[in-house]
Amino acid sequence: KRKLIKKYSNCKFYSDLSKVKIEDFNIVVLCVKPNDSKKIIKTISGSLKKPQCFVSLVAGLKIKSIYSLLNNNNNNIFRIMPNIFASVNSSSTAIFCNSRVKKNFKNKVEKLFEYIGKTIWLEKENDLDFFTALYGGGPAYIFSFLDILTKISEKKGLSHENSRSLVLELIFGTANYLKNIDKKKSFNSMLKIVASKGGTTEEALKHLNQQKSFFNLVNSAIKKASLKSKKISKSFD
């Protein structure tokens, strides 16, 4: 990966942070494990200039904590939450910054992250907990559902290869279908297209939605993830 990036871009790789001239960059992006974040921010805090943008992708690390770790040396702080689909330029990415950040910096950061997918601005920092739970973790929930469908298919005698191929075609077909229909059409109305009255699909959906059990299960899982995000935030205090 490094060789390819070096070949087709001006990127440089460093294995020693002390050799990086942080002050030479307009935008500094922090993308590390939460446990490593404090140490790294403290290490680079003396090198940051006030006009620079500091962008954190660290889950749970709030702007007030970053500001404090930077020795109150920078007001242009952003929190970003993308997901794994950034690797194929299809991320759902949330952006938050405080009111002190100037519009030209906002535009720069938004433009940068539009390269990896769709961006949305959040009005409250606490909304990042929900966004992280649903859209940050969303790919994993979809993978989990696809894994279930694959295993059910295998139990009925189809090979793993055929089961995986058919399930992938389901997801590709769904994505293509959604891209080519009226964007105002609700997902619920699309269910009715597939589920004929009195048919097999309707029967399956009735079972999933019995006393809203499927909705409640998913909703409960998202709430659990959101609470975990809040707990991680408190661990930085």
Buried (B, 14 or more C-beta within 10 A) or exposed (E): EEEEEEEEEEEEEEEEEEEBEBEEBEBBBBEBEBEEBBEBBEEBBEBBEEEBBBBBBBBBBBBEBBBEBBEEBBBBBBBBBBBBBBEEEBBBBBBBBBEEBEEEBBEBBBEBBEEBBEBBEBEEBBBBBBBBBBBBBBBEBEEEEBEEBBEEBBEEEBEEEEBBBEBEEEBEEEEEEEEEEEEEEEEEEBEEEEBEEEEEEBEEBEEEEEEEEEEEEEEEBBEEBBEBBBEBBEEBE
